[in-house]
Amino acid sequence: MKKEEAHKLIDLLPPKATWDDLMHEIYVRETIERGLADSNAGRYKNEWDSLMSKFSTKVDPSR
């Protein structure tokens, strides 16, 4: 995050925001930006397929 971006983020926070509020906003923003960069570069994991593979069972089509 660049200094200018940090200033803009701070300006968007409510007047009574705490340091924890700021740190949370920075964490969320960086997490989203990393996720978007990974997705744009083709590096992603399909969480739905991963979850379904844990709970699905193999079905024998001959039954």
C-alpha positions as CSV (number, residue, x, y, z in Angstrom):
1,M,0.0,0.0,0.0
2,K,1.4,3.4,-1.0
3,K,1.3,6.4,1.3
4,E,-1.4,8.1,-0.8
5,E,-3.6,5.0,-0.6
6,A,-3.2,4.9,3.1
7,H,-4.3,8.5,3.4
8,K,-7.4,7.8,1.3
9,L,-8.2,4.8,3.5
10,I,-7.8,6.8,6.7
11,D,-10.1,9.6,5.3
12,L,-12.8,7.0,4.6
13,L,-12.8,5.8,8.3
14,P,-15.4,7.3,10.7
15,P,-14.1,10.0,13.1
16,K,-14.0,7.7,16.1
17,A,-12.1,4.9,14.3
18,T,-9.4,3.1,16.3
19,W,-6.0,1.7,15.3
20,D,-7.6,-1.7,15.3
21,D,-10.2,-0.4,12.8
22,L,-7.5,0.9,10.6
23,M,-5.4,-2.3,10.8
24,H,-8.5,-4.4,9.9
25,E,-9.3,-2.2,6.8
26,I,-5.7,-2.5,5.7
27,Y,-5.8,-6.3,6.2
28,V,-9.0,-6.7,4.3
29,R,-7.9,-4.5,1.4
30,E,-4.5,-6.3,1.0
31,T,-6.2,-9.7,1.2
32,I,-8.7,-8.7,-1.6
33,E,-5.9,-7.2,-3.7
34,R,-3.8,-10.4,-3.4
35,G,-6.8,-12.6,-4.2
36,L,-7.5,-10.5,-7.3
37,A,-3.9,-10.6,-8.4
38,D,-3.8,-14.4,-8.0
39,S,-7.1,-14.8,-9.9
40,N,-5.9,-12.6,-12.7
41,A,-2.7,-14.6,-12.9
42,G,-4.6,-17.9,-13.0
43,R,-3.6,-18.9,-9.5
44,Y,-6.7,-19.8,-7.6
45,K,-8.3,-22.7,-5.9
46,N,-12.0,-23.6,-6.4
47,E,-13.1,-23.8,-2.8
48,W,-16.5,-25.2,-3.7
49,D,-15.1,-28.2,-5.6
50,S,-12.6,-28.8,-2.8
51,L,-15.4,-28.8,-0.2
52,M,-17.7,-31.0,-2.3
53,S,-15.0,-33.6,-2.8
54,K,-14.7,-34.0,1.0
55,F,-18.4,-34.8,1.4
56,S,-19.3,-36.5,-1.8
57,T,-19.2,-40.3,-2.2
58,K,-18.5,-42.3,-5.2
59,V,-21.6,-43.8,-6.8
60,D,-21.3,-47.1,-8.7
61,P,-23.3,-46.5,-11.9
62,S,-24.0,-50.2,-12.3
63,R,-26.2,-50.2,-9.2
